[in-house]
């Protein structure tokens, strides 16, 4: 797909996620009330919406992780962190932390393509 065409496309908006009360979330059989949907067409539709929403949320959270990593590694900060420090905090490998710092810098400059 051509770059200008991708830039013109609006970001996909994930389906709204409804947070579950703690007592129902603690029940391993309960998942966003899907277990109560009896119509398989409706179940497939709602489960697909949730799948897309979770994927979009994961993509966006990775972008925010990268931005935070880039900000924490910024050499202009007096309290900047090394890639090893960032890796330890985020439970990443040091190599992955370095890649995330670079990705975050690209996002901050506006030169990276968003993941979603």
C-alpha positions in Angstrom: 0.0 0.0 0.0 1.3 3.4 -0.9 2.4 5.6 2.0 0.2 8.6 1.2 -2.8 6.2 1.0 -2.1 4.8 4.4 -1.7 8.2 5.9 -5.1 9.2 4.7 -6.8 6.2 6.3 -8.3 7.0 9.7 -7.1 4.9 12.6 -9.4 2.0 13.4 -11.4 2.7 16.5 -11.6 -0.4 18.7 -14.9 -1.6 20.1 -15.4 -0.1 23.6 -14.2 -2.5 26.3 -16.5 -2.6 29.2 -14.7 -3.2 32.5 -16.1 -6.1 34.5 -16.9 -5.8 38.2 -14.3 -7.6 40.3 -16.7 -10.3 41.4 -17.5 -11.4 37.9 -14.0 -11.0 36.6 -12.9 -13.4 39.3 -15.1 -16.1 37.8 -12.9 -18.0 35.2 -16.1 -18.9 33.2 -17.0 -15.2 32.8 -15.5 -13.2 30.0 -17.2 -9.9 29.0 -20.5 -11.6 29.3 -19.8 -13.8 26.2 -20.8 -16.9 28.0 -24.4 -15.6 28.2 -24.7 -15.0 24.4 -26.8 -17.9 23.0 -27.0 -16.9 19.3 -23.8 -18.1 17.6 -23.9 -15.3 15.1 -24.0 -12.7 17.8 -21.3 -14.5 19.8 -19.0 -14.6 16.8 -19.7 -10.9 16.1 -19.1 -9.8 19.7 -16.0 -12.1 20.1 -14.6 -10.7 16.9 -15.2 -7.1 18.1 -13.3 -7.9 21.3 -10.5 -9.5 19.4 -10.0 -6.4 17.3 -10.3 -4.2 20.3 -7.7 -6.1 22.3 -5.3 -6.1 19.3 -5.7 -2.4 18.8 -5.2 -1.8 22.5 -2.1 -3.9 22.5 -0.7 -2.0 19.5 -1.3 1.4 21.0 0.1 0.4 24.4 3.3 -0.8 22.6 3.6 2.6 21.0 3.2 4.3 24.4 5.8 1.9 25.8 8.2 3.0 23.1 7.5 6.7 23.6 8.1 6.3 27.4 11.3 4.3 26.7 12.6 7.1 24.3 11.8 9.8 26.9 13.5 7.9 29.7 16.6 7.4 27.5 16.7 11.0 26.3 20.3 12.2 26.8 19.0 15.7 27.7 17.5 14.3 30.9 19.7 14.5 33.9 18.0 11.3 35.2 18.1 9.4 31.9 18.1 5.7 32.0 20.3 3.3 30.1 18.8 0.6 27.9 19.7 -2.0 30.5 17.8 0.0 33.2 14.8 0.4 30.9 14.9 -3.3 30.0 14.9 -4.3 33.7 11.9 -2.0 34.4 9.9 -3.3 31.5 11.0 -6.9 31.7 12.6 -6.8 28.3 16.0 -7.8 27.0 18.5 -5.0 26.6 18.4 -5.4 22.8 14.6 -5.1 22.7 14.8 -2.0 24.9 17.3 -0.4 22.4 14.9 -1.1 19.6 12.0 0.3 21.6 13.9 3.4 22.3 14.6 3.9 18.6 11.0 3.2 17.7 9.8 5.7 20.4 12.2 8.3 19.0 10.8 7.7 15.5 7.2 8.1 16.9 8.1 11.3 18.7 9.7 12.7 15.5 6.7 11.6 13.5 8.8 9.4 11.2 7.5 6.0 12.4 4.4 4.3 11.0 1.9 3.6 13.8 1.3 -0.1 14.5 -2.5 0.1 14.2 
